[in-house]
Amino acid sequence: MSVFSKLKQFKDMRESAKKAQSILGAETVEGQGAWGKVKISMSGTFEVKAVTVDPALLGKQSELEAAIKDAANDGVKKVQMVLFRKRKELEGLK
């Protein structure tokens, strides 16, 4: 394999990664904790867009901390499912 073909292959991979990041950035999931009292909106690139907390949890620090952790973990799991689904879709296009 020549140097030029390797450079082209690298360029193609980089363009593919940029396209995937753009597609995933447009996806949004919502993770929940404490039975929906804490919600975290997250992009497909794991960027937290918003956090919503039910006022009933504001005086209960340990419950609130656990609920935020649960909501973040739930969001991450959902993003992973989106990644898996999008990867399958992109592989199907080849």
C-alpha positions as CSV (number, residue, x, y, z in Angstrom):
1,M,0.0,0.0,0.0
2,S,1.5,3.3,-1.0
3,V,1.8,6.3,1.2
4,F,-0.8,8.2,-0.9
5,S,-3.4,5.4,-0.6
6,K,-2.8,5.4,3.2
7,L,-3.3,9.2,3.3
8,K,-6.5,8.9,1.3
9,Q,-7.7,6.1,3.6
10,F,-7.0,8.3,6.7
11,K,-8.8,11.2,5.1
12,D,-11.8,9.1,4.3
13,M,-11.9,7.8,7.9
14,R,-11.7,11.3,9.3
15,E,-14.5,12.5,7.0
16,S,-16.6,9.5,8.1
17,A,-15.9,10.3,11.8
18,K,-17.0,13.9,11.3
19,K,-20.2,12.8,9.5
20,A,-20.9,10.4,12.4
21,Q,-20.3,13.1,15.0
22,S,-22.6,15.4,13.1
23,I,-25.4,12.8,12.9
24,L,-25.0,11.9,16.6
25,G,-24.9,15.5,17.7
26,A,-28.4,16.0,16.3
27,E,-29.7,13.1,18.4
28,T,-31.1,13.9,21.9
29,V,-32.0,11.5,24.7
30,E,-33.5,12.1,28.1
31,G,-32.2,10.2,31.1
32,Q,-34.3,10.0,34.2
33,G,-33.7,9.4,37.9
34,A,-35.9,9.3,41.0
35,W,-38.9,8.1,39.0
36,G,-38.8,11.1,36.6
37,K,-38.1,13.7,39.3
38,V,-34.7,14.4,37.8
39,K,-34.2,14.6,34.1
40,I,-31.1,15.1,32.0
41,S,-31.2,15.9,28.3
42,M,-28.1,14.7,26.5
43,S,-26.9,14.8,23.0
44,G,-25.7,11.8,21.0
45,T,-22.1,13.0,21.7
46,F,-22.7,12.8,25.5
47,E,-23.0,16.6,25.9
48,V,-25.5,17.4,28.7
49,K,-27.9,20.0,27.3
50,A,-30.3,20.4,30.3
51,V,-31.0,19.3,33.8
52,T,-34.4,19.5,35.4
53,V,-35.0,18.8,39.1
54,D,-38.4,18.5,40.8
55,P,-38.5,21.0,43.7
56,A,-39.5,18.3,46.1
57,L,-35.9,16.9,46.0
58,L,-34.2,20.2,46.6
59,G,-34.0,19.8,50.4
60,K,-32.8,16.2,50.2
61,Q,-29.2,16.4,49.2
62,S,-28.4,12.7,49.2
63,E,-31.5,11.7,47.3
64,L,-30.9,14.5,44.8
65,E,-27.3,13.4,44.3
66,A,-28.3,9.8,43.7
67,A,-31.1,10.9,41.4
68,I,-28.7,13.0,39.3
69,K,-26.3,10.0,39.1
70,D,-29.1,7.7,38.0
71,A,-30.4,10.2,35.4
72,A,-26.9,10.6,33.9
73,N,-26.3,6.9,33.8
74,D,-29.7,6.4,32.2
75,G,-28.9,9.1,29.6
76,V,-25.5,7.4,28.8
77,K,-27.2,4.0,28.3
78,K,-29.7,5.7,25.9
79,V,-26.9,7.4,23.9
80,Q,-25.2,4.0,23.7
81,M,-28.3,2.5,22.2
82,V,-28.6,5.4,19.7
83,L,-24.9,4.9,18.8
84,F,-25.5,1.2,18.2
85,R,-28.7,1.8,16.1
86,K,-26.9,4.5,14.0
87,R,-23.9,2.3,13.5
88,K,-26.2,-0.5,12.2
89,E,-27.9,2.0,9.9
90,L,-24.6,3.3,8.5
91,E,-23.3,-0.2,8.0
92,G,-26.4,-1.0,6.1
93,L,-25.8,1.8,3.7
94,K,-22.5,0.3,2.5
